[in-house]
Amino acid sequence: MLAYFAVDQGVRFRLQQFLANKEAQGVLVNYKGLELKLFQGTAKFIQPTILLSKETNSGFTGNLSLTDIIIKDIGYVRLLLTGKLPIEYIEMNGLDGQLIELKQNEDAVNATKATKEEIGFVINLKELILTNTKLTVFDADKKEELLRLTDFNLTIKNILVSDKTLAKRFPFTGESYQIVSGPVFIKATPFENITIDSINGTTNHTHVYNVNYKTALSKERFDAQLVKERDHYSVQVNTILFKNLRLESINEELALKSNSITFNNPEVTIYRNKLIADDFSIKPLYGSLLREAPIGIAVDTFSLNAANIIYIEKSKPNNGGGELTFNALDATITNLGNSYRAPVQVHFKSKFMNAAPFVADWTFDPNDQEDTFSFKGKLRDLDFAKVNAFTIPAAYTEVEGQMTDLYFTIYGQNDNSTIDLKIAYEDVSVYLLHPDSYKRKKVLNTLLNLFMPNNTKNKDSRYKDSHINVSRDKNKSPFNYLYKNIEKGLQDVIL
């Protein structure tokens, strides 16, 4: 009994020494009680509080309070002899806290990074458990929330944190997890927020419910703040399902992997105001984006189920913009990432303008430095009047007629491309409109339709063909590149 008491006091002394050393490093820990179970190798800190100061070099300051912290599998002999506390299992219950992000200049960031690289920082945990966590992270001025977790519960096994992982956007790796969470808020960009109603799952299957990615400001207030053109987003996803999601370390490189990721019932609205000055930054193709990603990515199958996508483009000052829609869209992407030898393959089908069946296949290889790609599509039975929702507000142009078939194949790379296009249409008329009244310009339209063929029929075929070379404007998006090809092909056969 006397020996047990002596060891108990020795361990308490060493723990106090350990915490005093942490205080010197900027982490102040206080607690109301300490329960030790020497034979089980556990320590329980009762009602601890943690104060983080600038000296931690963690990038945050703040206060945390907990119901308790339980540390298991403590090497008491090593603790007594060396004062070092090897921790392999830690459970943090009832964490409630606020953190504030520190302002750091570039020199401070580089110095901190260099220090971490010199230290050879490594943490290994067999298991980390967080229960009933409530945490809010603010920006440096404490004006905006960057992250908010509510009723957050997480168990992760076999965690590795090191210099290599800290340099990445995901600063750890782990073999398996279990998660149950209430509402989550994330400040995704200076303009956009992510909100989540709840999360429930394990490594094998994780469901994320009612996910929203939205621009915080209204379109009008958003446009008023912009110096350069930028999209306004409203994205709502009913559920996201992850299968076998994991973060792995391969040859000391971090990799995000999943057997499949499925977005169910996405509702997407993208608004762009073309009256605002262009953003002339270079827009990489998707192969380049994947190839140059800071971590490895390997998603075997990515799916969109029953999506509705609305694109609104405002190019005239007197209306809200033209609208294009892709309804009932189902898409499957295989080999999504930068860790496959096989190319990324995209297949999707939808109803264009909620009417015309549209099917397309898109292939590109992130391993190809030239960003070679192919995009093949088929659109059928389109009443041209459907596209007036876009052409009238965007171009003061009204279209009538019927397109029975449109086939196109685009082959290209980062600099230029070629489109082969074939179309069949009939009874087509185009009318230019007055900007103020939207009435047709009678004389001009008579001349226009006199010289423009209203159908594609001839003695040899009901189709008209086009073969056009297109140069890429690298200041525009990859989707603009595809649109530009189709636009040039249609202009060649119709005008």
C-alpha positions as CSV (number, residue, x, y, z in Angstrom):
1,M,0.0,0.0,0.0
2,L,2.8,2.4,0.9
3,A,4.5,1.6,-2.5
4,Y,1.3,2.3,-4.3
5,F,0.9,5.6,-2.6
6,A,4.5,6.6,-3.4
7,V,4.0,5.7,-7.1
8,D,0.7,7.6,-7.1
9,Q,2.4,10.7,-5.7
10,G,5.3,10.4,-8.1
11,V,3.0,10.2,-11.1
12,R,1.0,13.2,-9.9
13,F,4.3,15.1,-9.6
14,R,5.4,14.1,-13.0
15,L,2.0,15.1,-14.5
16,Q,2.3,18.5,-12.9
17,Q,5.8,18.9,-14.3
18,F,4.5,17.8,-17.8
19,L,1.7,20.4,-17.6
20,A,4.1,23.1,-16.4
21,N,6.3,22.5,-19.4
22,K,3.2,22.8,-21.6
23,E,2.4,26.2,-19.9
24,A,5.9,27.4,-20.9
25,Q,4.9,26.5,-24.5
26,G,1.7,28.5,-24.3
27,V,-0.8,25.9,-23.2
28,L,-2.2,26.5,-19.7
29,V,-4.1,23.6,-18.2
30,N,-6.1,23.8,-15.0
31,Y,-8.4,21.1,-13.5
32,K,-10.5,20.5,-10.4
33,G,-9.5,16.9,-9.8
34,L,-7.3,14.1,-11.0
35,E,-8.2,10.4,-10.8
36,L,-5.4,7.9,-11.4
37,K,-5.8,4.2,-11.9
38,L,-2.2,2.9,-11.9
39,F,-3.0,-0.7,-12.7
40,Q,-5.2,0.2,-15.6
41,G,-2.8,2.9,-16.8
42,T,-5.4,5.6,-16.9
43,A,-5.6,9.3,-15.8
44,K,-8.8,11.3,-15.6
45,F,-8.7,15.1,-15.5
46,I,-12.0,16.4,-14.0
47,Q,-13.4,19.7,-15.3
48,P,-10.2,20.8,-17.0
49,T,-9.8,24.2,-18.7
50,I,-7.3,24.9,-21.4
51,L,-6.0,28.3,-22.4
52,L,-4.1,28.6,-25.7
53,S,-1.8,31.6,-26.1
54,K,0.1,32.9,-29.1
55,E,3.2,31.1,-27.9
56,T,1.7,27.7,-29.0
57,N,2.4,28.7,-32.6
58,S,-0.8,26.8,-33.4
59,G,-2.3,29.7,-35.3
60,F,-5.1,30.1,-32.7
61,T,-5.7,31.5,-29.3
62,G,-8.7,30.7,-27.1
63,N,-10.3,28.9,-24.2
64,L,-11.6,25.4,-23.9
65,S,-13.5,23.8,-21.0
66,L,-14.4,20.1,-20.7
67,T,-16.3,17.8,-18.5
68,D,-13.3,15.5,-18.4
69,I,-10.2,14.3,-20.2
70,I,-9.4,10.6,-20.0
71,I,-5.9,9.3,-21.0
72,K,-5.5,5.5,-21.2
73,D,-2.5,3.2,-21.7
74,I,-0.1,5.5,-20.0
75,G,3.4,4.3,-19.7
76,Y,3.8,5.2,-16.0
77,V,7.3,3.7,-15.7
78,R,8.6,5.9,-18.5
79,L,6.7,8.9,-17.0
80,L,8.3,8.4,-13.6
81,L,11.8,7.9,-15.0
82,T,11.9,10.5,-17.8
83,G,9.0,12.9,-17.2
84,K,7.7,12.2,-20.7
85,L,4.1,11.4,-21.2
86,P,3.5,9.0,-24.1
87,I,-0.2,9.3,-25.0
88,E,-1.8,6.7,-27.3
89,Y,-5.5,6.9,-26.2
90,I,-7.3,10.2,-25.3
91,E,-11.0,10.8,-24.7
92,M,-12.2,14.4,-24.5
93,N,-15.8,14.7,-23.2
94,G,-18.1,17.8,-23.2
95,L,-15.6,20.1,-24.9
96,D,-17.0,23.7,-25.1
97,G,-14.8,26.4,-26.4
98,Q,-14.0,29.3,-28.6
99,L,-10.8,29.8,-30.7
100,I,-9.6,32.9,-32.5
101,E,-7.5,32.7,-35.6
102,L,-4.3,34.7,-35.3
103,K,-3.2,37.2,-37.9
104,Q,0.1,36.1,-39.3
105,N,2.4,37.9,-41.8
106,E,4.2,35.9,-44.4
107,D,7.5,35.9,-42.4
108,A,5.8,34.5,-39.3
109,V,4.2,31.8,-41.3
110,N,7.4,30.8,-43.0
111,A,9.3,30.9,-39.6
112,T,6.6,28.6,-38.0
113,K,6.8,26.2,-41.0
114,A,10.6,26.1,-40.8
115,T,10.5,25.4,-37.0
116,K,8.1,22.5,-37.5
117,E,10.3,21.1,-40.3
118,E,13.4,21.3,-38.0
119,I,11.6,19.7,-35.0
120,G,10.5,16.6,-36.9
121,F,7.1,16.8,-35.3
122,V,5.2,13.5,-34.9
123,I,2.1,12.4,-33.0
124,N,0.7,8.9,-33.0
125,L,-2.6,8.0,-31.4
126,K,-4.2,4.7,-31.3
127,E,-7.6,6.3,-30.6
128,L,-9.0,9.8,-30.2
129,I,-12.6,10.2,-28.9
130,L,-14.5,13.5,-28.8
131,T,-18.0,13.5,-27.3
132,N,-20.6,16.3,-27.0
133,T,-18.3,18.8,-28.5
134,K,-19.4,22.5,-29.0
135,L,-16.7,24.6,-30.7
136,T,-16.7,27.9,-32.5
137,V,-13.7,29.3,-34.4
138,F,-13.6,33.1,-35.2
139,D,-11.5,35.1,-37.5
140,A,-8.7,37.3,-36.1
141,D,-11.0,40.3,-35.6
142,K,-13.8,38.1,-34.1
143,K,-16.2,39.5,-36.7
144,E,-17.0,36.3,-38.5
145,E,-17.4,32.6,-37.6
146,L,-15.0,30.4,-39.5
147,L,-16.3,27.1,-38.0
148,R,-19.0,26.0,-35.7
149,L,-19.6,22.5,-34.4
150,T,-22.7,21.5,-32.4
151,D,-23.1,18.2,-30.6
152,F,-20.1,16.8,-32.4
153,N,-19.0,13.3,-31.6
154,L,-16.0,11.6,-33.3
155,T,-13.9,8.6,-32.8
156,I,-10.7,8.1,-34.9
157,K,-8.3,5.2,-34.7
158,N,-4.6,5.1,-35.6
159,I,-4.0,8.8,-36.1
160,L,-0.8,10.2,-37.5
161,V,0.1,13.9,-37.3
162,S,3.5,14.9,-38.6
163,D,5.4,17.6,-40.5
164,K,4.3,16.0,-43.7
165,T,0.7,16.0,-42.8
166,L,0.7,19.5,-41.2
167,A,1.8,21.0,-44.6
168,K,-1.4,19.7,-46.2
169,R,-5.0,20.9,-46.1
170,F,-5.9,17.7,-44.1
171,P,-3.4,17.7,-41.3
172,F,-3.7,14.1,-40.2
173,T,-4.3,10.5,-41.4
174,G,-6.4,7.9,-39.7
175,E,-7.5,4.3,-40.5
176,S,-11.1,4.4,-39.4
177,Y,-13.7,6.7,-37.8
178,Q,-17.2,6.9,-36.4
179,I,-19.0,10.2,-36.4
180,V,-22.4,11.6,-35.2
181,S,-22.9,15.4,-35.4
182,G,-25.5,18.0,-35.1
183,P,-25.4,21.2,-37.2
184,V,-22.1,22.3,-38.7
185,F,-21.1,25.7,-40.1
186,I,-18.0,26.3,-42.3
187,K,-16.8,29.5,-43.8
188,A,-15.7,28.0,-47.1
189,T,-14.5,31.2,-48.9
190,P,-14.6,34.9,-48.1
191,F,-18.0,34.9,-49.9
192,E,-19.5,31.4,-49.4
193,N,-20.6,29.3,-46.4
194,I,-21.3,25.6,-45.9
195,T,-24.0,24.5,-43.6
196,I,-24.9,20.9,-42.6
197,D,-27.9,19.7,-40.6
198,S,-26.4,16.5,-39.4
199,I,-23.8,13.8,-40.0
200,N,-24.0,10.1,-39.1
201,G,-21.8,7.2,-40.1
202,T,-18.6,5.2,-40.1
203,T,-15.7,4.7,-42.4
204,N,-17.8,2.2,-44.4
205,H,-20.9,4.4,-44.8
206,T,-21.3,8.1,-43.9
207,H,-24.5,10.1,-44.5
208,V,-24.3,13.9,-44.5
209,Y,-27.8,15.5,-44.5
210,N,-29.1,18.8,-45.9
211,V,-25.8,20.3,-47.2
212,N,-25.9,23.9,-48.4
213,Y,-23.1,25.8,-50.1
214,K,-24.3,29.4,-50.6
215,T,-23.0,32.9,-51.2
216,A,-23.9,34.8,-48.0
217,L,-24.9,38.0,-49.7
218,S,-27.9,38.6,-52.0
219,K,-27.1,38.9,-55.8
220,E,-27.5,42.7,-55.6
221,R,-25.2,43.2,-52.6
222,F,-22.8,40.6,-53.9
223,D,-22.5,42.4,-57.3
224,A,-22.0,45.8,-55.6
225,Q,-18.9,44.5,-53.7
226,L,-17.2,42.9,-56.7
227,V,-14.3,44.5,-58.6
228,K,-14.0,41.4,-60.9
229,E,-16.6,39.0,-62.2
230,R,-17.4,36.1,-59.8
231,D,-20.2,33.6,-59.7
232,H,-23.0,33.7,-57.1
233,Y,-23.9,30.2,-55.8
234,S,-26.9,28.5,-54.2
235,V,-26.3,24.8,-53.9
236,Q,-28.5,22.5,-51.8
237,V,-28.0,18.7,-51.5
238,N,-30.5,16.5,-49.8
239,T,-27.9,13.9,-48.8
240,I,-24.3,13.0,-49.5
241,L,-23.2,9.4,-49.1
242,F,-19.6,8.4,-48.7
243,K,-18.5,4.8,-48.9
244,N,-15.2,3.8,-47.4
245,L,-14.0,7.3,-47.0
246,R,-10.4,7.6,-45.6
247,L,-7.3,9.7,-45.4
248,E,-4.2,7.6,-46.0
249,S,-0.5,8.3,-46.1
250,I,1.2,6.7,-49.1
251,N,5.0,7.2,-49.4
252,E,4.7,10.0,-46.9
253,E,2.1,11.7,-49.1
254,L,-1.4,12.4,-48.0
255,A,-4.3,10.9,-50.0
256,L,-8.1,11.3,-49.8
257,K,-9.8,8.1,-51.0
258,S,-13.3,6.8,-51.3
259,N,-15.0,3.9,-53.1
260,S,-17.9,6.2,-53.9
261,I,-19.4,9.6,-53.2
262,T,-23.0,10.2,-54.1
263,F,-24.9,13.5,-54.1
264,N,-28.6,13.0,-54.0
265,N,-31.1,15.6,-55.3
266,P,-28.7,18.5,-55.7
267,E,-30.4,21.9,-56.5
268,V,-27.9,24.2,-58.0
269,T,-28.2,27.8,-59.1
270,I,-25.2,29.7,-60.5
271,Y,-25.6,33.4,-61.3
272,R,-23.0,35.5,-63.2
273,N,-23.1,39.2,-63.9
274,K,-21.3,39.8,-67.2
275,L,-21.6,43.6,-66.7
276,I,-18.8,43.4,-64.1
277,A,-15.2,43.5,-65.3
278,D,-13.8,40.2,-66.4
279,D,-11.4,38.2,-64.2
280,F,-8.4,37.7,-66.4
281,S,-6.7,35.1,-64.3
282,I,-5.7,31.8,-66.0
283,K,-8.4,29.1,-65.5
284,P,-6.8,25.6,-65.6
285,L,-8.6,22.7,-67.2
286,Y,-9.8,20.0,-64.8
287,G,-7.0,17.7,-65.6
288,S,-4.5,20.3,-64.5
289,L,-6.4,21.0,-61.3
290,L,-6.4,17.4,-60.3
291,R,-2.8,16.9,-61.3
292,E,-1.6,19.9,-59.2
293,A,-3.8,19.2,-56.2
294,P,-1.9,19.4,-52.9
295,I,-3.0,15.9,-51.9
296,G,-3.6,12.6,-53.7
297,I,-7.3,12.0,-54.7
298,A,-8.8,8.7,-55.6
299,V,-12.6,8.4,-55.8
300,D,-13.6,5.3,-57.7
301,T,-17.1,6.6,-58.5
302,F,-18.6,10.0,-58.0
303,S,-22.4,10.3,-58.8
304,L,-25.0,13.0,-59.0
305,N,-28.6,11.7,-58.8
306,A,-31.6,13.7,-59.9
307,A,-29.9,17.1,-60.0
308,N,-31.3,20.3,-61.3
309,I,-28.9,22.9,-62.5
310,I,-29.8,26.5,-63.3
311,Y,-27.3,28.9,-64.9
312,I,-28.3,32.6,-65.0
313,E,-26.2,35.1,-67.0
314,K,-26.9,38.8,-66.7
315,S,-25.5,40.6,-69.7
316,K,-28.0,43.4,-70.1
317,P,-28.7,46.2,-67.5
318,N,-32.5,46.2,-67.9
319,N,-33.3,42.6,-66.9
320,G,-32.3,39.8,-64.4
321,G,-30.4,37.7,-67.0
322,G,-30.9,34.8,-69.3
323,E,-31.5,31.3,-67.9
324,L,-30.3,27.8,-69.0
325,T,-31.4,24.7,-67.2
326,F,-30.3,21.1,-67.0
327,N,-33.1,19.1,-65.3
328,A,-33.3,15.5,-64.0
329,L,-29.5,15.3,-64.4
330,D,-27.8,12.0,-63.5
331,A,-24.0,11.9,-63.8
332,T,-21.4,9.3,-63.1
333,I,-17.7,10.0,-62.9
334,T,-15.2,7.2,-62.6
335,N,-11.5,7.3,-61.7
336,L,-12.0,10.8,-60.2
337,G,-8.6,11.9,-59.0
338,N,-4.9,12.0,-59.6
339,S,-3.9,8.5,-58.4
340,Y,-5.2,6.4,-61.3
341,R,-3.5,5.3,-64.5
342,A,-6.8,5.2,-66.3
343,P,-8.4,8.5,-67.4
344,V,-11.3,10.3,-65.7
345,Q,-14.6,9.3,-67.5
346,V,-17.8,11.4,-67.1
347,H,-21.2,10.2,-68.4
348,F,-24.3,12.2,-67.8
349,K,-27.8,12.6,-69.1
350,S,-30.4,15.3,-68.5
351,K,-33.3,17.2,-69.9
352,F,-32.0,20.5,-71.4
353,M,-34.5,23.3,-70.6
354,N,-36.6,20.6,-68.9
355,A,-37.5,19.3,-72.4
356,A,-34.9,18.0,-74.7
357,P,-32.9,14.8,-73.8
358,F,-29.2,15.5,-73.6
359,V,-26.5,12.8,-73.2
360,A,-22.8,13.4,-73.1
361,D,-19.5,11.6,-72.4
362,W,-16.4,13.4,-71.3
363,T,-12.9,11.9,-71.0
364,F,-9.6,13.5,-69.8
365,D,-6.4,12.2,-68.2
366,P,-4.8,14.1,-65.3
367,N,-1.6,12.3,-66.1
368,D,-1.4,14.0,-69.5
369,Q,0.6,17.2,-69.4
370,E,-1.1,18.4,-72.6
371,D,-4.6,18.0,-71.0
372,T,-6.0,16.2,-74.0
373,F,-9.7,15.5,-73.7
374,S,-12.7,14.4,-75.7
375,F,-16.3,15.5,-75.2
376,K,-19.2,13.8,-77.1
377,G,-22.8,14.9,-76.9
378,K,-26.2,14.2,-78.3
379,L,-29.3,16.5,-78.0
380,R,-32.7,15.6,-79.5
381,D,-36.1,17.1,-80.0
382,L,-35.5,20.6,-78.9
383,D,-38.2,23.3,-79.4
384,F,-36.1,26.3,-80.0
385,A,-38.6,28.5,-78.2
386,K,-37.4,26.8,-75.0
387,V,-34.0,28.7,-75.3
388,N,-35.7,32.1,-75.4
389,A,-35.5,32.1,-71.6
390,F,-31.8,32.7,-72.2
391,T,-31.6,34.4,-75.6
392,I,-34.2,37.1,-75.1
393,P,-32.7,38.6,-71.8
394,A,-29.1,37.9,-72.8
395,A,-29.1,38.9,-76.5
396,Y,-32.5,40.5,-77.3
397,T,-33.0,37.6,-79.7
398,E,-36.1,35.3,-80.1
399,V,-35.9,31.9,-81.8
400,E,-38.6,29.7,-83.3
401,G,-38.4,26.3,-84.9
402,Q,-37.6,22.6,-84.1
403,M,-34.3,20.9,-83.8
404,T,-34.7,17.2,-84.2
405,D,-31.0,16.1,-83.7
406,L,-27.7,17.6,-82.7
407,Y,-24.5,15.5,-82.5
408,F,-21.1,16.8,-81.7
409,T,-17.6,15.6,-80.8
410,I,-14.9,17.8,-79.4
411,Y,-11.3,16.8,-79.4
412,G,-8.8,19.2,-77.8
413,Q,-6.2,20.1,-75.3
414,N,-5.2,23.2,-73.3
415,D,-4.5,25.4,-76.3
416,N,-6.9,24.5,-79.1
417,S,-9.6,22.0,-80.1
418,T,-11.6,20.7,-83.0
419,I,-15.4,20.2,-83.1
420,D,-17.3,18.0,-85.6
421,L,-21.0,18.9,-85.4
422,K,-24.0,17.5,-87.2
423,I,-27.5,19.1,-86.9
424,A,-31.0,18.6,-88.2
425,Y,-33.6,21.4,-87.8
426,E,-36.7,22.8,-89.5
427,D,-38.9,25.8,-89.6
428,V,-36.3,28.0,-87.9
429,S,-36.7,31.8,-87.7
430,V,-34.6,34.3,-85.7
431,Y,-36.0,37.6,-84.6
432,L,-34.0,40.6,-83.2
433,L,-35.8,42.5,-80.5
434,H,-35.9,46.1,-79.4
435,P,-34.1,46.4,-76.0
436,D,-36.8,48.5,-74.4
437,S,-40.0,47.0,-75.6
438,Y,-38.8,43.5,-76.6
439,K,-40.9,43.9,-79.9
440,R,-39.5,42.5,-83.1
441,K,-37.5,44.6,-85.5
442,K,-39.7,44.0,-88.5
443,V,-37.6,45.2,-91.5
444,L,-34.3,43.8,-90.1
445,N,-35.8,40.5,-89.2
446,T,-37.3,40.1,-92.7
447,L,-33.9,40.5,-94.3
448,L,-32.3,38.3,-91.7
449,N,-34.6,35.3,-92.3
450,L,-34.6,35.9,-96.0
451,F,-30.9,35.0,-96.1
452,M,-30.8,32.4,-93.3
453,P,-31.8,28.8,-94.2
454,N,-34.8,27.8,-92.1
455,N,-34.1,24.0,-92.4
456,T,-31.2,21.6,-93.0
457,K,-32.8,19.4,-95.6
458,N,-31.2,18.9,-99.0
459,K,-31.3,16.2,-101.7
460,D,-28.5,14.2,-100.0
461,S,-29.2,14.5,-96.3
462,R,-31.4,16.1,-93.7
463,Y,-28.3,17.1,-91.7
464,K,-25.8,19.9,-92.0
465,D,-22.2,19.3,-91.0
466,S,-19.5,21.4,-89.5
467,H,-15.8,21.0,-88.8
468,I,-14.3,23.9,-87.0
469,N,-11.0,24.6,-85.2
470,V,-11.3,26.6,-81.9
471,S,-8.6,28.4,-79.9
472,R,-9.0,28.4,-76.1
473,D,-9.3,31.6,-74.2
474,K,-7.4,30.6,-71.0
475,N,-9.0,33.4,-69.0
476,K,-12.3,31.6,-69.3
477,S,-13.5,28.4,-67.5
478,P,-13.3,24.9,-68.9
479,F,-17.1,24.9,-69.4
480,N,-16.7,28.1,-71.5
481,Y,-14.2,26.2,-73.7
482,L,-16.9,23.5,-74.4
483,Y,-19.6,26.1,-75.0
484,K,-17.3,28.1,-77.3
485,N,-16.8,25.0,-79.4
486,I,-20.5,24.3,-79.7
487,E,-21.3,27.9,-80.4
488,K,-18.7,28.1,-83.3
489,G,-20.1,24.9,-84.8
490,L,-23.7,26.1,-84.7
491,Q,-22.7,29.4,-86.2
492,D,-21.0,27.6,-89.1
493,V,-24.0,25.6,-90.0
494,I,-26.8,28.1,-89.3
495,L,-25.4,31.5,-90.5
